[in-house]
Amino acid sequence: MGNPLKLLQTNHGGEYISREFKEYCSKHGIGHKKTVPGQDANMIRKLKRELSKTFDMKDLGTAKHILGMEILQDKKVGKLGL
């Protein structure tokens, strides 16, 4: 398998604060850094541009799973969960 994930940086999103997610990261040696959510579209474009210099990137649409866990969405209330 390619490069193992060592650090995951997230924006305090609900999908990243569950006990199960914390246990998964701990079990697999993944550090978790929480940041303030960003609203700056230019910053996001710049980040994508920088990441694409190192990684092959492709938009696969809406995520259904992350780290082997199913992502649950409630678009009416704007919540994600695992």
N, C-alpha and C positions, 0 to 999 in steps of 0.2 A: 504494500500500500504506500502511497506517496508520503508526504510530510505529515507527521502526526500533529494534531491540534494541541497546542500547549497553553494558549491564552485566548479566551473568548471575551470580547468587549461588547457590552450591550447597553441599552438605554433605559434601564429600569422597567422595561416592558413586562407586563403581567406574565407572559409566557416564560420569563426567565427567573421568576422568583419562587416557583413552587419547590416544595421539599424534595420531590422526585428529581427535579432538574439539578438541584444542588447536590444531591446524592450521586447522580450520574456523573457530574463533573468531578466530584471528589474521587469516586471509584476509578475514573479513567485518567486521573492526574491532570485535569484541565483547570487552569486558573480562570477566575471570572472577575473581570473588571467592569464596574458599572459606571456609565457616564450619563450626563444630562441629555435628554432627547434633543435632537437637532431639527430645525425647520428650514435650514438654509439649503436650497436646491443647488446652488453653486458649489457648496462644500461637498455635497453628495456626488455631484458630477466629477469633481476633482478627485475624490476618493476612488470612484470607479475607474477613472483614467489611470491613477497610480497603481491600483490593484491589477489592472489589465496588463501592465508592463511585466508583471511577475507571474500571473496566473492566466490560464486560458479561461475566459468567462463566456457564459452563454445564458441568456434569459430563458429559464425553463417554465416560466409562469408562476402561479401561486404555489407556495411550498405546501406539501402534504405531510412531510416528516422532517424531523431534525434530530440528528444523533440517535436514530433508531426509534424515536418516539413520535407518535401521531400528533399533528398540530390541529387543534380544534378552534374553529372560528365562529363568532357570533357577530355578524356584520351589523345587525340592528343596533347593538349596544357598543360596538367597536372593541370587542374583547377577543383576545387569543388565549389559548390554554394548551396544556400538554396532557 
